Amino acid sequence: MIRILLLFVLGYVAWRALKGMITPGGQAGAGGDESASPAMDADMVQDPRCGVYVTREEAVRAEIDGRQVFFCSRKCKEDYIAGRKAGR
């Protein structure tokens, strides 16, 4: 009985591995799960403090010297502004 169960598990693992190699990008299904990752055409912006890219919609915004600046988090925004004040 254990041998049959072990063969079934090994067969399933092999099937998943082959399916991952056959489908484009290793995604299951015809179009993949679009909710799993942001759209490739999403407008990305870079945090000037840490360099992380985030979507424009998710970014924390601040107006600095009359221009819109985008951050990955409030912490990066606060550190960036504190660093600018210390540099003056």
Biotite code that builds the C-alpha atoms (Angstrom):
import biotite.structure as struc

atoms = struc.array([
    struc.Atom([0.000, 0.000, 0.000], chain_id="A", res_id=1, res_name="MET", atom_name="CA", element="C"),
    struc.Atom([2.830, 2.405, 0.871], chain_id="A", res_id=2, res_name="ILE", atom_name="CA", element="C"),
    struc.Atom([4.531, 1.651, -2.467], chain_id="A", res_id=3, res_name="ARG", atom_name="CA", element="C"),
    struc.Atom([1.374, 2.574, -4.360], chain_id="A", res_id=4, res_name="ILE", atom_name="CA", element="C"),
    struc.Atom([1.040, 5.817, -2.430], chain_id="A", res_id=5, res_name="LEU", atom_name="CA", element="C"),
    struc.Atom([4.721, 6.627, -3.006], chain_id="A", res_id=6, res_name="LEU", atom_name="CA", element="C"),
    struc.Atom([4.374, 5.940, -6.748], chain_id="A", res_id=7, res_name="LEU", atom_name="CA", element="C"),
    struc.Atom([1.316, 8.186, -6.890], chain_id="A", res_id=8, res_name="PHE", atom_name="CA", element="C"),
    struc.Atom([3.160, 11.044, -5.142], chain_id="A", res_id=9, res_name="VAL", atom_name="CA", element="C"),
    struc.Atom([6.222, 10.673, -7.405], chain_id="A", res_id=10, res_name="LEU", atom_name="CA", element="C"),
    struc.Atom([3.971, 10.590, -10.475], chain_id="A", res_id=11, res_name="GLY", atom_name="CA", element="C"),
    struc.Atom([2.197, 13.748, -9.367], chain_id="A", res_id=12, res_name="TYR", atom_name="CA", element="C"),
    struc.Atom([5.494, 15.575, -8.753], chain_id="A", res_id=13, res_name="VAL", atom_name="CA", element="C"),
    struc.Atom([6.779, 14.507, -12.185], chain_id="A", res_id=14, res_name="ALA", atom_name="CA", element="C"),
    struc.Atom([3.534, 15.632, -13.847], chain_id="A", res_id=15, res_name="TRP", atom_name="CA", element="C"),
    struc.Atom([3.750, 19.076, -12.169], chain_id="A", res_id=16, res_name="ARG", atom_name="CA", element="C"),
    struc.Atom([7.389, 19.444, -13.225], chain_id="A", res_id=17, res_name="ALA", atom_name="CA", element="C"),
    struc.Atom([6.595, 18.568, -16.848], chain_id="A", res_id=18, res_name="LEU", atom_name="CA", element="C"),
    struc.Atom([3.570, 20.839, -16.884], chain_id="A", res_id=19, res_name="LYS", atom_name="CA", element="C"),
    struc.Atom([5.727, 23.705, -15.590], chain_id="A", res_id=20, res_name="GLY", atom_name="CA", element="C"),
    struc.Atom([8.240, 23.188, -18.402], chain_id="A", res_id=21, res_name="MET", atom_name="CA", element="C"),
    struc.Atom([5.581, 22.976, -21.120], chain_id="A", res_id=22, res_name="ILE", atom_name="CA", element="C"),
    struc.Atom([3.409, 25.985, -20.268], chain_id="A", res_id=23, res_name="THR", atom_name="CA", element="C"),
    struc.Atom([4.853, 29.453, -21.018], chain_id="A", res_id=24, res_name="PRO", atom_name="CA", element="C"),
    struc.Atom([6.405, 31.073, -17.969], chain_id="A", res_id=25, res_name="GLY", atom_name="CA", element="C"),
    struc.Atom([5.664, 27.986, -15.902], chain_id="A", res_id=26, res_name="GLY", atom_name="CA", element="C"),
    struc.Atom([2.139, 29.243, -15.228], chain_id="A", res_id=27, res_name="GLN", atom_name="CA", element="C"),
    struc.Atom([-0.743, 26.816, -15.156], chain_id="A", res_id=28, res_name="ALA", atom_name="CA", element="C"),
    struc.Atom([-3.840, 27.442, -17.237], chain_id="A", res_id=29, res_name="GLY", atom_name="CA", element="C"),
    struc.Atom([-4.416, 29.304, -20.470], chain_id="A", res_id=30, res_name="ALA", atom_name="CA", element="C"),
    struc.Atom([-3.722, 32.837, -19.277], chain_id="A", res_id=31, res_name="GLY", atom_name="CA", element="C"),
    struc.Atom([-2.212, 32.275, -15.863], chain_id="A", res_id=32, res_name="GLY", atom_name="CA", element="C"),
    struc.Atom([-3.421, 34.020, -12.744], chain_id="A", res_id=33, res_name="ASP", atom_name="CA", element="C"),
    struc.Atom([-3.289, 37.743, -13.511], chain_id="A", res_id=34, res_name="GLU", atom_name="CA", element="C"),
    struc.Atom([-3.871, 38.646, -9.863], chain_id="A", res_id=35, res_name="SER", atom_name="CA", element="C"),
    struc.Atom([-0.596, 36.949, -8.863], chain_id="A", res_id=36, res_name="ALA", atom_name="CA", element="C"),
    struc.Atom([1.607, 39.766, -10.203], chain_id="A", res_id=37, res_name="SER", atom_name="CA", element="C"),
    struc.Atom([1.155, 43.380, -11.286], chain_id="A", res_id=38, res_name="PRO", atom_name="CA", element="C"),
    struc.Atom([0.429, 44.009, -14.940], chain_id="A", res_id=39, res_name="ALA", atom_name="CA", element="C"),
    struc.Atom([3.534, 44.275, -17.089], chain_id="A", res_id=40, res_name="MET", atom_name="CA", element="C"),
    struc.Atom([2.365, 47.618, -18.464], chain_id="A", res_id=41, res_name="ASP", atom_name="CA", element="C"),
    struc.Atom([1.884, 49.170, -14.992], chain_id="A", res_id=42, res_name="ALA", atom_name="CA", element="C"),
    struc.Atom([3.559, 52.550, -14.600], chain_id="A", res_id=43, res_name="ASP", atom_name="CA", element="C"),
    struc.Atom([6.520, 51.959, -12.280], chain_id="A", res_id=44, res_name="MET", atom_name="CA", element="C"),
    struc.Atom([8.365, 54.641, -10.311], chain_id="A", res_id=45, res_name="VAL", atom_name="CA", element="C"),
    struc.Atom([11.646, 54.431, -8.408], chain_id="A", res_id=46, res_name="GLN", atom_name="CA", element="C"),
    struc.Atom([12.094, 55.435, -4.786], chain_id="A", res_id=47, res_name="ASP", atom_name="CA", element="C"),
    struc.Atom([14.926, 58.026, -4.731], chain_id="A", res_id=48, res_name="PRO", atom_name="CA", element="C"),
    struc.Atom([16.110, 56.899, -1.297], chain_id="A", res_id=49, res_name="ARG", atom_name="CA", element="C"),
    struc.Atom([16.363, 53.102, -1.562], chain_id="A", res_id=50, res_name="CYS", atom_name="CA", element="C"),
    struc.Atom([15.952, 52.517, -5.313], chain_id="A", res_id=51, res_name="GLY", atom_name="CA", element="C"),
    struc.Atom([12.989, 50.131, -5.054], chain_id="A", res_id=52, res_name="VAL", atom_name="CA", element="C"),
    struc.Atom([10.473, 50.229, -7.914], chain_id="A", res_id=53, res_name="TYR", atom_name="CA", element="C"),
    struc.Atom([6.764, 50.368, -7.060], chain_id="A", res_id=54, res_name="VAL", atom_name="CA", element="C"),
    struc.Atom([3.669, 51.000, -9.116], chain_id="A", res_id=55, res_name="THR", atom_name="CA", element="C"),
    struc.Atom([2.572, 54.611, -9.268], chain_id="A", res_id=56, res_name="ARG", atom_name="CA", element="C"),
    struc.Atom([-0.734, 53.625, -7.633], chain_id="A", res_id=57, res_name="GLU", atom_name="CA", element="C"),
    struc.Atom([0.965, 51.978, -4.626], chain_id="A", res_id=58, res_name="GLU", atom_name="CA", element="C"),
    struc.Atom([3.628, 54.660, -4.141], chain_id="A", res_id=59, res_name="ALA", atom_name="CA", element="C"),
    struc.Atom([3.686, 57.111, -1.240], chain_id="A", res_id=60, res_name="VAL", atom_name="CA", element="C"),
    struc.Atom([3.798, 60.613, -2.745], chain_id="A", res_id=61, res_name="ARG", atom_name="CA", element="C"),
    struc.Atom([5.302, 63.890, -1.651], chain_id="A", res_id=62, res_name="ALA", atom_name="CA", element="C"),
    struc.Atom([5.696, 67.246, -3.325], chain_id="A", res_id=63, res_name="GLU", atom_name="CA", element="C"),
    struc.Atom([9.285, 68.409, -2.915], chain_id="A", res_id=64, res_name="ILE", atom_name="CA", element="C"),
    struc.Atom([10.579, 71.607, -4.529], chain_id="A", res_id=65, res_name="ASP", atom_name="CA", element="C"),
    struc.Atom([7.458, 71.797, -6.680], chain_id="A", res_id=66, res_name="GLY", atom_name="CA", element="C"),
    struc.Atom([7.758, 68.296, -8.151], chain_id="A", res_id=67, res_name="ARG", atom_name="CA", element="C"),
    struc.Atom([6.018, 65.031, -7.353], chain_id="A", res_id=68, res_name="GLN", atom_name="CA", element="C"),
    struc.Atom([8.352, 62.454, -5.725], chain_id="A", res_id=69, res_name="VAL", atom_name="CA", element="C"),
    struc.Atom([7.366, 58.811, -5.202], chain_id="A", res_id=70, res_name="PHE", atom_name="CA", element="C"),
    struc.Atom([8.479, 56.510, -2.362], chain_id="A", res_id=71, res_name="PHE", atom_name="CA", element="C"),
    struc.Atom([8.008, 52.811, -1.570], chain_id="A", res_id=72, res_name="CYS", atom_name="CA", element="C"),
    struc.Atom([6.969, 53.539, 2.039], chain_id="A", res_id=73, res_name="SER", atom_name="CA", element="C"),
    struc.Atom([6.328, 56.316, 4.556], chain_id="A", res_id=74, res_name="ARG", atom_name="CA", element="C"),
    struc.Atom([9.594, 55.398, 6.269], chain_id="A", res_id=75, res_name="LYS", atom_name="CA", element="C"),
    struc.Atom([11.601, 56.041, 3.087], chain_id="A", res_id=76, res_name="CYS", atom_name="CA", element="C"),
    struc.Atom([9.723, 59.292, 2.542], chain_id="A", res_id=77, res_name="LYS", atom_name="CA", element="C"),
    struc.Atom([10.464, 60.487, 6.099], chain_id="A", res_id=78, res_name="GLU", atom_name="CA", element="C"),
    struc.Atom([14.140, 59.447, 5.869], chain_id="A", res_id=79, res_name="ASP", atom_name="CA", element="C"),
    struc.Atom([14.526, 61.206, 2.501], chain_id="A", res_id=80, res_name="TYR", atom_name="CA", element="C"),
    struc.Atom([12.992, 64.444, 3.790], chain_id="A", res_id=81, res_name="ILE", atom_name="CA", element="C"),
    struc.Atom([15.057, 64.282, 7.012], chain_id="A", res_id=82, res_name="ALA", atom_name="CA", element="C"),
    struc.Atom([18.222, 63.767, 4.965], chain_id="A", res_id=83, res_name="GLY", atom_name="CA", element="C"),
    struc.Atom([17.431, 66.783, 2.785], chain_id="A", res_id=84, res_name="ARG", atom_name="CA", element="C"),
    struc.Atom([16.857, 68.960, 5.864], chain_id="A", res_id=85, res_name="LYS", atom_name="CA", element="C"),
    struc.Atom([20.116, 67.781, 7.446], chain_id="A", res_id=86, res_name="ALA", atom_name="CA", element="C"),
    struc.Atom([21.998, 68.542, 4.213], chain_id="A", res_id=87, res_name="GLY", atom_name="CA", element="C"),
    struc.Atom([20.942, 72.205, 4.164], chain_id="A", res_id=88, res_name="ARG", atom_name="CA", element="C"),
])
